[in-house]
Amino acid sequence: MTYNQIISDLKKKIYYPVYMLTGEESYYIDQISDFIENNVLTEDEKEFNQSIVYGRDVDVPTIVSYAKRFPMMANYQVVIVKEAQDLDKPKPKIEELVSYIENPLPSTILVINYKYKKLDGRKKLVKLIAKKGVLFESKKLYQNQVQSWITKYIQDKGLSITPKAGALLSEYLGTNLGKIVNEIGKLTINLPEGREIDDVLIEKNIGISKDFNIFELQDALARKDVLKANQIANYFTANPKENPLIKTIILLYGYFSNILFYHRLKDKSRNNVSAKVGVHPFFVKDLEVAARSYNIAKVVKIISYLREYDLKSKGVDNISATEGELLKELMYKILH
């Protein structure tokens, strides 16, 4: 079952006796679990019919004893096991739920939040849950999926976001959806419907500089703007926590790899480049500029520099150079 299907059923009061919510991305697991916690029972019913326990504090027999209770003055009893992955420490125990899942109590809604990894689909427990209830795997997004996710999430709130602002958020916040949603909350809490989020708003509310970030650095390198590139490098050096060298190298490696890919495309129309390279159409013009500044041979050389400085940043063939010094050396080699 998908996340949308599960939420849709819950809103229609279609309930299953067991929900196994598992996977690396905790955001959707929390959303489903919280919806059940907040909406299945009334506030009066919750007092006697809703139990919330944590995997580190209980064992499987205790969970089963809760699940086998009958509801009091309500149609359902809700049992939510949070951080259920802790049940398996120091050795797996979750499989002990098999005997209950084989014959679950229809009036109980058992919710198991098994986070940060997925259960082995070959195990009897997983197969039983898929048959008797809801098995949901929450997969972590790939980095290249995050910007489109952010755009849709913001659109669902009745707002919009510029491509540059979306890219800024996706690159600086990573793939943790909980963190992304929290930061977007800071942005949108007082915004009127229809407002467009831009990089100025992001700098004001989240602190990501609109002038000194990886996209501005890429733009400066594309235009061979030595002064601007070095200003940004100095800013990164002064703010290493937000701009670690290894992250800068990884992002530049992806950028110059895209330039190399662009060079090798026969059809350089904007839509084709966007589809083949996997970048937002808004950023295709930047690749066009960069490709005019760096021919294929130079791009290949730059990629080799990035690999070299990746190793140096990890201490290989580097005795004393700081991250700031390495970044300045790298900028010089790319630009000259």
N, C-alpha and C positions, 0 to 999 in steps of 0.2 A: 504494500500500500504506500502511496505517496503522502507527503505531508499535507497537501491540499485535500486529498481524499479523507484523511483521518480527521482533520479539523472540520470538514464539511459534515461528516457523519456525527461527530460530537455535537455540532450545532443543531443537528436534527434529532438529538438524543438517541442515536443509534450507538449502543455501547457493546463492548466485547469483554469477556471475563478476564482477559490478560492482555497487556500491552508490553511488549519487549522493545524498548527504545535503545538502540545501540549504534555505535559508530564513532568516528574520529571528531566530527563536528558537533559540539555540544549545544549549539544555538537552537536547532530544531527540536532536539530532545527536550530541552528546557521549555520551549514554547508549548509542546504537546502536553508535557507533564503539568505545567502551570495552568493550562486551560482546564484540564481535568480537575485539578486541585481547587480551582476557583469557581467552576461552573456546574459540576455535576450535582452537588448537594447544596441545599440552602444553608445559611449561616447557622440556623437552629439545628439542622440535621448533622452538620459537621461535628458538633460537640461529642456525639456518641458513635458516629459512623465513619469518621475519617482518621486514619492513622498514617503518620509520616515518620519513617525510620531511615536510618543511614547504614550503609553496608558495613562500616567499620564498627558499628555498635550492636549489631544483631547477627544471628546465624539463621540458616535456612529453616530449621524447625520452628523458630520464633515467627518468622514471616508466614509460614504455613498456618500456624495457630491463629494469627491475625486474620488470614484469608478465609479460614473456615468458620469465622463468626457470622452470625446472621444479623442483618441490620435491625436497628431499633427505631420504630416509628418512621421508617423511610423505605424507599424501594431498593436502595443500593447501599452497600458499604464500599468505601474507597480505601485501598491500601497502597501507599506510594513508597517505593524503596529508592531512595536517592543514593548516588555514588555506589551502585550495586557492584561495580567492579572490585570494590574493596572486600567483598565477600570471598573473593578468590585468593586473598593473601593469608598465609604464605603459599597456599596451594589451592587449585580450583575446587570450588564447592557449589557453584551455581547449578551444576547438573543435578544436584539433589532435589531441585524443584520438580523434576520429572513426574514423580508420583502424584503431586498435586495437580499439575497441568493436565495429566491424563483424565482427571475428573474434577474440573474446577467448579466452584460454587457459582451458580448463575447470578446470584445476587451480589457477588463481590466483583469489584473492578480492581484488579491487581496491576499496578504500573511499576515496571522495573526499568530504572534508568542506568544503563550499563555503558558508561562513557569512555571516550578516547581510544577505543578499539572495537572491533566487531567480533561477535561470537562465531565459532566454527560452524558453518552451515551444514556440516556432515553429522553433527551431534544430534542425538535423539531429542534433546530439549528444544533446539531450534526448529526442527521439523514439526514437533508437537505444537509449538506456539503458532507457527505459520498455519497450522490446521485448525486450531481451537480459538485463536485470537488474532492479534495484530503484531506482525513482526516488521519493524521499521529500522532501516539502516540509514543513518545520517552521514553522508559522505562529505569529506572536506573538499572545498572548492580548490581548483587549480588557480594559480595567480592570474592567469589570463582570462579567467571567468569572473573575477571580482568586480571589475569596473562595470560590466553590464548588470551584475547583481545589485550594485550600489545604485545605478541609474533607475532600475525598476523599483527598488525599495523606496527611493525618494519620490518617484512618480506616484506610487501607491499612496503616498502621504499628501498628494495634491500639489507637489512642488516639482521643480526641475533642477538640473545641474549641468553646468557646462562640461564639455569633454575634458578640458584641461583640469578642472576641479575634480572630476571623477577619477582621472588618472592620478592626481596628487593623493587623493584619499586611498586609492587601491595600492599604490606603491608604498606609502608610508605606514599604512595600518596593517598591511599583510592580509592573511586569509582568515583570521579569527573573526567570525561574523558577530560574536558577542561584543567584541571590542569595537568593531565598525559601527554596529547599531548604537552603542553607547556614545560614540563620538558624533554620529549623525544626530543623536538626540540633543546634544549641546548646540548643534547648528540650527535645528528646526524648532526648538521649543517655543520661540516667540515669533516665528516667521508667519506672515499672512499667506493664505492659500494662493498658489500661482507664482510665488516668488522663486526666482532662479538663484541657485547657489553658485557662487563663483569663487575664484582663488582668493579674492580680497576678504570675503566672508570667512573662508577657512582659516586664513592667517589670524583674523581677529578672534575667532572662537576656539580654534584648536592649537594654533601656534606654529603651523607649518608655514614657513616663509614663502610669500608669493614671488619673491625676487631671487632667493637663494635656495634653490631646490634642484633635484636631479634633472627635471625637464628644462629648466633655465640653463643648466650646465650643458645639456645636450644641444640646446639651441645655440649657445655660444660657440660650442665646438663645431657645429654644422656651418656656422657663418665665419669660423676661424677668428672669432673676436677674442683676441689674446687677453685683453684687459678684463673683460667680463668673466671669462673662464677662470682667470686667476683670482678675481675677487670672490667668486663662488667657492673656489678651492680653499681660500683663506677662511671663509665662513665655515666650511665643513670642518676645517682643522680646529677652529675655535669652538665648534659644537660637535665633538666626536660622538657623544651619546646618541644624538638624533641622526648623525650622518657618519656611521662607521665606514672605514675604508673598504672593508670587504663587501659591504652592501653596494657602495658606489661602483666598485669594480664589476660586480655581478650585473648591475643595471646597465652599465656602459657596454659590457660584453653582449648583452641582449640587443642593445641599440645598434652597435656596429655589425652584429650578425644580421640584423634586419637590413642594414645598408648593403651588405654583401648580397643578400638575397634579392634586394631591389635591383642591383646591378645586373643580375643574371636573368631577370624576368624579361621576356620579349614584349609582352603586353604590359605597358606601364600606365595604363589608364587608372584613374583614381580608385574606381570600384574593384578592379582586378587586384591592384596592389593591396588594398584593404583586406580582400578575401584571402589572398595567397600568403601575405606576410602576417596577417592576424593582428592588424592595428586598426584603431578607429579611423574612419576616413578623414577626420579632422587633422590627424597627424601625418597623413601621406605627404602633404606639402613640405613637411620638415625633412622627410626622407629624400625628396627631390632636391632640396637645397644641399643636404649633406652629400648626396651622390655627386653633385657638381664640384664639391670641395675636395672629395677624396675618391680617387680612382680605385679600381679593384686591388691593385698591388698595394696601395697605401692602406686600404682597409684590412687586408690580410696581415700586413705588418702591425697594425694597431691591435688586432686581435691577439697576435703573438705577444705584444707588450702587456696586454691585459692579463694574459696567462702568467707571464713572468712576474708581474707585480702582485698577482694573487698569491704566488708562492712566497715572494718577499714579505708580504704582509703577514704570512704565517711563520716567518723566521728562516726561510730557506735562502741561503746565500745573502743574508742580511744580518750584519753584526750589530749595528747601532742606529740605523736610520729610523726615525719616528714615522708614524702614519702620515703626519703632515708633510714631512720631507718626501716620502714616497709618492704622495699624491701630486706634489708640485713637479717632481721628476716625470711622472706619468703624463701630466698635462703638457709639459714641454715636448716630450717625445711624440705625443699625438698631434700637436699643433705645428711641429717643425719637421 
